[in-house]
Amino acid sequence: MSAGMWGAVRPYTGRLVLAAVAGTAAEVCGLGLVAAAAWLIARAAQQPTMAALSLAIVAVRGFALGKGGLRYVERLAGHDVALRALAELRGRVFDALAASPTSPASSGAGRERAGGRLRDGEALTRLVADVEAVQDLLLRCLLPSVAAAVCAATGVVVTAWASPRAALVVAAGVLVAGLVLPLVAAVCGGRAAARAATARQVLAVRGLDVVEGAADLAMFGATGRFVAAADVAAADLERAERSMARLTGAVAAAGVVVQGMTALAAAWAAIGAGGDQVRVAVAALTALVAVEAVLPVAAAAQRLREVWPSYRRVIDLLTAPPSPSPARPRPVPPGPLAVELLGVSVVHPDGTAALRRVDLRIERGRRVAIVGASGAGKSTLLAAAAGHLAPTSGTVRLADHSLDAYAPADLRAAVRGLTQDAHVFAGTLRANLLLARPDATDAQLVAAARRARLTEVVQALPEGWDTVVGAGGVGLSGGQRQRLLLARALLSDPPVLLLDEPVEALDVACADEMVTDLLSAPGGGTLLLVTHRLAALRHADEVVVMDGGQIVQRGHHDELCARPGPYRDLWEAELLTA
Ligand SMILES: Nc1ncnc2c1ncn2[C@@H]1O[C@H](COP(=O)(O)OP(=O)(O)OP(=O)(O)O)[C@@H](O)[C@H]1O
């Protein structure tokens, strides 16, 4: 177990040991039960006095009760450890995901942030499925294997009392059932398990497409095709699972054959060694139980093979070097801050140059609008300025120091706002807003809501601020959702506020009014606002025009409108549409 994984289990070592001891003792009780019962039955056939049998009778009862009670303790303690370790591990995996550095060269996506180098879906898989699979490592692989090993060893010792030669036979049977069969199961089941894992992933993607895109598919008459593709994935999965089930069945059957043959051979060996009826019975039945104890190891090996890739992925994540964090981070100064990009380029792995040697300095407190055609690089510029995306070359500076000089958490708090993929969480409107600033007063909450024109939305809802939105709550229209997200960004009031198209879903008049307010209201931090509407930009201190990943014009709205160039073209196009 790696250091990261062990770290998650270590606080619960006591319970883990308890689970292992209880599980092992339960198995040994099972063995003792059979051995004592075998002795009792065989001895009773010789019609001794009751006193000669009484100890065995008590032992049978004791072992039977012990087995049940200890199994219960093992299940309780084992699941308790597994679930607690799971929660701990999930926290560590989340921290590792959040801290992993993002660079277009490694990520292949400029829009991934919270998930670091991973795409959202992959990050979610690490957090949910992979971590859960690791739970099986404890419950279905480690604990049963420890119990099986101790029980089998005890079985060999008990048989040795009945007949040393029979003990050798039992040891051989245990090795075949506990080592050879699991190896066969792991090797032969590996390919089928890998196929099943791939098929399960494909099916999940196809299934999600069918469910989430049901309305679009129905509208374009493509439901049949998509369902057929999901059916193919389901059939692949079924085939892979069938072959795994066949193997499981074959291994289980082979285990039973080995068990029976070991019992027969042990009895034969005990008879050959001149043992009496009692010793022969004890040798045969103990052999049965000793081999039975190791039969689950084959299933554990198969499961181990299945969960190993998940385990490896979690370990890789936990041991990956985190974002380089300065040894002595510089404190972020208070108030609005200057932002500077020096020769910043961002090139994605597919060769797309989203930013090309961009030089831009925005003085503290300035309100700057960034405009340009779709794909010009506006969102990438914001992502680079916030440190969400590491440039391929060049430097980003905040308050005249490289972003690397600050602690990642301080940086996240200093430069933030509304991005295109901002999320509405399942919860009340109030909780969604307070996420940005948990200690905000009611007055601050209302002020932010008023600026984002969210107040009228809240007033129209019967439950007001306590209305539950997001998953399971009322649906918000595109515009309402955007107002909520903008209010959240405004409430957070960071030293540098980034707003990526905060009003695009609103009607033109309302959008212009809100942009005017954003650009001219007193106070607040440095503002970088990406927008496609230019009407209100005369209130911006400066407009930056982008094209093909470069800054092609800069200046005040009136100045840019006065001379021929891309901005005047955009402005004339907007006037024409109006
Ligand atoms: N993960 C990615 N992989 C490859 N190319 C990408 C990726 N993300 C963005 N791009 C490309 O980078 C360029 C700039 O994208 P960006 O999102 O910054 O543009 P934008 O100006 O914000 O566009 P819009 O106004 O449509 O949001 C585009 O050509 C886009 O296709």
The ligand as an ORCA input file, in Angstrom:
! r2SCAN-3c Opt
* xyz 0 1
  N      -8.897     22.655    -25.090
  C      -8.644     23.203    -26.265
  N      -8.009     22.500    -27.196
  C      -7.727     23.040    -28.393
  N      -8.057     24.287    -28.733
  C      -8.705     25.030    -27.827
  C      -9.044     24.533    -26.541
  N      -9.673     25.504    -25.855
  C      -9.742     26.564    -26.666
  N      -9.170     26.264    -27.855
  C      -9.015     27.146    -29.014
  O      -8.337     28.307    -28.595
  C      -8.814     29.427    -29.303
  C      -9.240     30.507    -28.332
  O     -10.337     30.019    -27.567
  P     -11.108     30.963    -26.532
  O     -12.121     30.129    -25.829
  O     -10.115     31.663    -25.703
  O     -11.824     31.983    -27.507
  P     -12.867     33.135    -27.161
  O     -12.369     34.366    -27.813
  O     -13.120     33.202    -25.698
  O     -14.142     32.582    -27.925
  P     -15.717     32.768    -27.550
  O     -16.034     34.213    -27.719
  O     -16.394     31.925    -28.572
  O     -15.888     32.270    -26.158
  C      -9.952     28.927    -30.183
  O      -9.438     28.737    -31.483
  C     -10.347     27.623    -29.557
  O     -10.846     26.747    -30.537
*
